[in-house]
């Protein structure tokens, strides 16, 4: 293993900074048919709720010239099934860092799921998706209101001894304010960004293609937005950051780490190219040599001082 690629998240060592993003990699089992999962720095597992969810009605995926839209709707088997079946199965194939991605529609649901993952020895980090609609407050996402984001952070921190990384929605005016609220609530790190809100319409019929009309937009087009938000959050909080959004090359990884990320997640590109993560990991040392970078951690946040 190339030690030049090692990085850390809250004291937890990753072989390299490349992590498949939640929702694009399932629980890793299908991808193990393509390559050895132990190549990866970490895996962010499929978003998990308290109870099993079947997700939104189809169609719920639409490709665009700029990327893709998805309205899967957090389809998952529920936390009990994940803990008893999925985690032991993936641990048989993978010995690296596992992030449990938690979703919920109330603070109580986040806490319930967090407590169950806290007891799971397979899990290293809890990644808390606060892009979910708060059903008790008119459906506004937890991650669009600083006080709600802080409340969820504090509640999950009380429910676990594992590091808690809050995954932020980009659909806000001031991302630094949300990140700062999470930091005040005790977050150990920040993951950003989740999908932007987008839409695609069939020009023949005039009807939105995805059943929910509007849905999560991801892919190469969101990278500049994600990069800007990582840069802003790195200036606002002194926490490790996992950068996500439009990453498809080793150069993209270097950009995000230069902006302040300690690690990155690859999302939509996994659906375009199943070998996206191994390809990026293989290319990173070559790019580092080209740019005179000795160790990948040397560049974390270097853009902030220029």
Backbone torsions as a table, in degrees:
resi	resn	phi	psi	omega
1	UNK	NA	140.9	-177.7
2	UNK	-84.2	106.6	-177.8
3	UNK	-63.9	-19.1	178.5
4	UNK	-62.0	-22.5	-176.2
5	UNK	-92.9	-6.2	-176.4
6	UNK	-65.4	142.5	174.1
7	UNK	-143.8	174.9	179.5
8	UNK	-133.6	152.4	171.8
9	UNK	-129.1	112.3	-179.5
10	UNK	51.9	42.8	177.6
11	UNK	82.5	-1.7	179.5
12	UNK	-94.7	123.7	-175.6
13	UNK	-81.1	132.5	172.8
14	UNK	-110.4	140.2	179.3
15	UNK	-61.4	-31.9	178.1
16	UNK	-159.3	169.5	-172.8
17	UNK	-84.4	6.4	-171.4
18	UNK	-97.7	121.3	-177.3
19	UNK	-129.2	125.8	171.4
20	UNK	-63.3	135.5	-176.2
21	UNK	-77.6	149.9	177.7
22	UNK	-57.2	138.9	177.7
23	UNK	90.7	-9.6	-179.3
24	UNK	-117.1	3.1	-171.3
25	UNK	-139.8	3.6	-176.6
26	UNK	56.3	-133.4	174.2
27	UNK	-106.2	16.8	174.4
28	UNK	86.8	-13.5	-172.4
29	UNK	-67.4	-41.2	179.6
30	UNK	-67.1	-37.6	-177.3
31	UNK	-70.8	-21.1	178.6
32	UNK	-64.3	-16.7	176.4
33	UNK	-74.0	-19.4	-177.3
34	UNK	-94.8	-37.4	-178.7
35	UNK	-160.5	167.7	178.8
36	UNK	-70.3	116.0	-177.7
37	UNK	-61.5	-22.2	-176.9
38	UNK	-68.4	-5.3	171.1
39	UNK	-65.0	-31.2	-169.0
40	UNK	-76.2	148.4	175.2
41	UNK	-70.5	-33.8	179.0
42	UNK	-168.3	173.4	174.3
43	UNK	-135.8	126.4	171.7
44	UNK	-94.5	113.0	-172.3
45	UNK	-73.9	165.1	-178.3
46	UNK	-56.1	138.5	179.7
47	UNK	-53.5	132.7	-172.9
48	UNK	-124.6	136.0	178.3
49	UNK	-114.0	177.1	-178.4
50	UNK	-64.0	-43.0	179.4
51	UNK	-116.8	161.5	176.9
52	UNK	-61.5	141.5	177.5
53	UNK	-128.5	140.3	179.3
54	UNK	-94.5	-7.1	176.3
55	UNK	81.3	-169.0	-176.8
56	UNK	-83.6	159.9	175.5
57	UNK	-66.9	154.9	176.6
58	UNK	-81.1	158.5	-3.4
59	UNK	-74.6	142.5	-178.4
60	UNK	-132.9	12.8	173.3
61	UNK	-133.3	137.6	174.8
62	UNK	-144.2	128.2	175.2
63	UNK	-86.1	146.2	174.9
64	UNK	-132.0	170.5	177.4
65	UNK	-60.8	-32.8	-172.9
66	UNK	-93.7	-12.3	-176.1
67	UNK	165.0	-134.4	179.7
68	UNK	-149.2	156.8	173.2
69	UNK	-116.1	142.3	176.7
70	UNK	-138.4	143.3	176.0
71	UNK	-133.5	50.0	-177.2
72	UNK	-58.6	-37.4	176.6
73	UNK	80.7	34.2	176.0
74	UNK	58.3	39.2	174.7
75	UNK	-61.0	124.9	179.2
76	UNK	-165.1	161.5	-174.9
77	UNK	-81.6	-0.7	-177.7
78	UNK	91.9	152.9	-171.2
79	UNK	-62.9	-36.3	-177.9
80	UNK	-63.8	-42.5	178.3
81	UNK	-67.5	-39.6	178.7
82	UNK	-60.9	-45.4	-177.3
83	UNK	-67.3	-41.8	-174.0
84	UNK	-84.2	-28.0	-174.8
85	UNK	-116.8	-51.4	-172.4
86	UNK	-70.8	-44.5	-176.3
87	UNK	-64.2	-47.7	176.9
88	UNK	-60.7	-35.0	-179.1
89	UNK	-66.8	-44.2	-178.6
90	UNK	-71.7	-31.3	179.2
91	UNK	-67.8	-22.5	175.3
92	UNK	-69.6	-21.6	-175.7
93	UNK	-110.4	-16.1	-170.1
94	UNK	-141.5	129.8	-177.8
95	UNK	-111.1	8.4	-178.5
96	UNK	-88.5	-161.8	-175.0
97	UNK	-78.5	129.2	177.4
98	UNK	-112.6	129.3	175.1
99	UNK	-107.7	123.5	174.0
100	UNK	-86.6	120.8	-179.9
101	UNK	-93.0	117.7	-173.8
102	UNK	-104.7	132.1	173.6
103	UNK	-126.1	156.8	-179.8
104	UNK	-166.5	161.1	-179.8
105	UNK	-114.2	7.6	172.8
106	UNK	-156.3	159.2	178.0
107	UNK	-59.5	-38.5	-179.0
108	UNK	-61.3	-38.3	-179.9
109	UNK	-67.6	-42.0	176.2
110	UNK	-57.6	-44.1	-177.8
111	UNK	-65.1	-43.3	179.6
112	UNK	-58.7	-47.4	-178.8
113	UNK	-67.4	-41.1	-179.6
114	UNK	-61.2	-42.2	-179.2
115	UNK	-62.3	-37.8	-178.9
116	UNK	-73.0	-37.4	176.3
117	UNK	-72.5	-29.3	178.5
118	UNK	-60.2	-32.8	-178.9
119	UNK	-84.7	-6.8	-177.7
120	UNK	-86.9	112.9	-177.1
121	UNK	-65.4	-19.6	-178.3
122	UNK	-70.9	-24.2	-172.9
123	UNK	-89.8	133.2	179.5
124	UNK	-100.0	-38.8	-174.3
125	UNK	-137.0	142.1	171.7
126	UNK	-98.8	123.8	177.4
127	UNK	-108.8	116.7	-169.7
128	UNK	-104.5	110.6	-179.2
129	UNK	-81.0	108.4	-179.8
130	UNK	-104.9	30.0	172.6
131	UNK	-90.8	2.1	-178.5
132	UNK	-75.9	148.0	176.7
133	UNK	-72.9	132.6	177.5
134	UNK	-79.6	102.3	-172.6
135	UNK	-65.5	-18.6	-178.3
136	UNK	-89.7	-6.9	-179.0
137	UNK	-131.9	49.2	171.9
138	UNK	75.6	10.3	175.7
139	UNK	89.4	1.8	177.4
140	UNK	-69.4	134.7	-177.7
141	UNK	-62.9	141.4	178.3
142	UNK	-55.2	-36.9	-173.8
143	UNK	-80.4	3.8	177.6
144	UNK	-101.4	-1.0	-177.8
145	UNK	-130.1	121.5	-176.4
146	UNK	-57.3	-41.3	-177.8
147	UNK	-66.9	-38.5	178.4
148	UNK	-68.6	-40.0	178.4
149	UNK	-62.5	-42.0	178.7
150	UNK	-65.4	-41.6	-179.5
151	UNK	-60.5	-45.7	179.2
152	UNK	-64.6	-43.3	180.0
153	UNK	-57.6	-49.7	-178.6
154	UNK	-61.7	-42.1	-177.8
155	UNK	-65.3	-42.8	-179.7
156	UNK	-69.6	-39.2	178.8
157	UNK	-59.7	-36.7	179.1
158	UNK	-70.6	-20.8	-174.6
159	UNK	-93.8	-4.2	-174.4
160	UNK	-147.7	156.8	172.1
161	UNK	-104.6	-2.0	179.5
162	UNK	-84.0	156.5	175.7
163	UNK	-59.5	139.9	-178.0
164	UNK	-115.6	118.4	177.0
165	UNK	-110.4	123.9	-178.4
166	UNK	-91.6	123.1	-179.8
167	UNK	-93.3	117.7	-168.8
168	UNK	-97.2	147.4	173.9
169	UNK	-82.5	138.5	176.6
170	UNK	-83.4	-4.7	-173.9
171	UNK	-84.7	56.2	-178.1
172	UNK	-138.9	164.0	178.1
173	UNK	-80.8	-37.9	-174.5
174	UNK	-131.6	92.1	-177.8
175	UNK	-65.2	-32.2	-179.5
176	UNK	-65.7	-34.1	178.9
177	UNK	-66.4	-38.9	178.4
178	UNK	-67.5	-45.4	179.9
179	UNK	-62.3	-40.5	179.3
180	UNK	-64.6	-37.6	177.7
181	UNK	-64.5	-40.2	177.4
182	UNK	-64.6	-40.4	178.1
183	UNK	-62.4	-41.6	177.7
184	UNK	-64.1	-30.6	178.9
185	UNK	-79.1	-3.7	176.3
186	UNK	102.6	11.4	179.8
187	UNK	-56.7	144.4	177.4
188	UNK	-90.6	-18.4	-179.6
189	UNK	-169.3	172.4	-178.2
190	UNK	-128.8	135.5	170.5
191	UNK	-112.5	129.9	178.4
192	UNK	-160.7	140.0	15.3
193	UNK	-118.7	162.9	166.2
194	UNK	-81.7	-172.9	-175.8
195	UNK	-70.1	150.0	169.8
196	UNK	-78.7	159.1	177.5
197	UNK	-85.9	121.6	-176.8
198	UNK	-135.0	-177.9	-176.4
199	UNK	-157.5	147.2	173.3
200	UNK	-139.6	136.5	-175.0
201	UNK	-120.0	138.0	175.4
202	UNK	-73.9	115.1	-176.0
203	UNK	-66.1	-20.4	-179.9
204	UNK	-75.4	-37.3	-175.2
205	UNK	-108.7	-19.8	-176.0
206	UNK	79.6	5.3	-178.4
207	UNK	-95.9	142.1	172.0
208	UNK	-59.0	139.9	-176.0
209	UNK	-77.4	-40.5	-178.9
210	UNK	-81.3	141.8	-173.5
211	UNK	-59.9	-30.5	-178.5
212	UNK	-87.3	4.1	-177.6
213	UNK	70.5	-64.1	175.4
214	UNK	-104.8	147.9	-176.2
215	UNK	-158.8	-177.5	-174.8
216	UNK	-77.8	124.5	-178.3
217	UNK	-102.3	127.5	179.6
218	UNK	-140.1	172.6	-179.5
219	UNK	119.4	-175.3	-173.0
220	UNK	-54.7	-32.3	-174.9
221	UNK	-66.0	-23.2	-176.6
222	UNK	-88.4	-4.8	-175.3
223	UNK	-57.3	-47.6	-179.6
224	UNK	-60.4	-34.3	177.8
225	UNK	-68.2	-46.4	179.8
226	UNK	-61.9	-43.3	-179.4
227	UNK	-61.7	-43.5	178.8
228	UNK	-61.5	-41.0	-177.9
229	UNK	-71.0	-38.1	174.9
230	UNK	-59.6	-44.8	179.3
231	UNK	-59.7	-44.8	-179.5
232	UNK	-66.2	-43.1	-178.3
233	UNK	-68.7	-36.9	178.2
234	UNK	-61.9	-28.6	176.6
235	UNK	-79.1	-27.3	-172.8
236	UNK	-89.2	-31.3	-176.5
237	UNK	-132.3	151.8	178.6
238	UNK	-102.2	59.9	180.0
239	UNK	-127.7	152.4	173.4
240	UNK	-63.7	144.3	-176.7
241	UNK	-122.5	137.2	169.0
242	UNK	-105.0	117.6	-177.4
243	UNK	-90.8	135.6	-177.8
244	UNK	-140.2	142.0	172.5
245	UNK	135.8	99.1	174.5
246	UNK	76.3	16.2	-177.5
247	UNK	-80.0	126.2	-179.5
248	UNK	-141.9	-4.6	-178.2
249	UNK	-139.2	166.0	175.2
250	UNK	-62.9	-36.2	176.7
251	UNK	-60.1	-38.8	178.3
252	UNK	-61.0	-42.4	178.5
253	UNK	-59.6	-46.2	-179.1
254	UNK	-62.9	-38.7	177.1
255	UNK	-62.1	-48.0	-177.3
256	UNK	-64.7	-38.9	179.4
257	UNK	-71.1	-34.1	175.4
258	UNK	-62.8	-33.1	-179.8
259	UNK	-78.7	-9.5	176.2
260	UNK	129.5	-2.5	-179.8
261	UNK	-78.7	143.0	175.0
262	UNK	-92.9	-18.9	176.9
263	UNK	-156.0	171.0	-179.3
264	UNK	-135.8	161.9	172.5
265	UNK	-123.1	139.3	178.3
266	UNK	-104.8	122.2	-174.8
267	UNK	-107.6	-96.1	-172.6
268	UNK	-56.9	-28.3	-177.5
269	UNK	-62.7	-26.9	176.4
270	UNK	-62.4	-30.0	-179.0
271	UNK	-80.8	-24.2	177.3
272	UNK	-82.4	-43.5	-177.4
273	UNK	-137.2	106.3	-178.8
274	UNK	-57.9	-20.9	-179.5
275	UNK	-97.3	16.5	-176.2
276	UNK	-55.8	-49.3	-177.3
277	UNK	-65.4	-49.5	176.2
278	UNK	-59.0	-37.4	179.3
279	UNK	-62.9	-43.7	-179.8
280	UNK	-65.0	-44.2	-179.1
281	UNK	-62.2	-41.0	179.6
282	UNK	-66.8	-32.6	-175.7
283	UNK	-84.3	-21.3	-175.2
284	UNK	-57.2	-49.3	-179.7
285	UNK	-59.8	-35.3	178.6
286	UNK	-64.0	-44.2	179.2
287	UNK	-66.9	-38.5	178.5
288	UNK	-62.5	-40.7	176.6
289	UNK	-63.5	-42.7	-179.3
290	UNK	-60.7	-37.7	-176.0
291	UNK	-98.3	4.2	178.4
292	UNK	72.3	33.6	179.4
293	UNK	-99.1	119.9	-178.3
294	UNK	-76.3	-56.6	179.1
295	UNK	-124.7	143.7	-175.0
296	UNK	-61.8	-31.5	-179.3
297	UNK	-70.1	-16.8	-179.9
298	UNK	-64.0	-24.0	-173.6
299	UNK	-97.9	-2.3	-176.6
300	UNK	-60.7	117.7	175.8
301	UNK	76.8	11.3	-175.1
302	UNK	-64.7	-27.6	179.0
303	UNK	-67.4	-23.3	-176.6
304	UNK	-69.5	-21.4	-176.4
305	UNK	-102.5	1.4	-177.2
306	UNK	-92.8	NA	NA
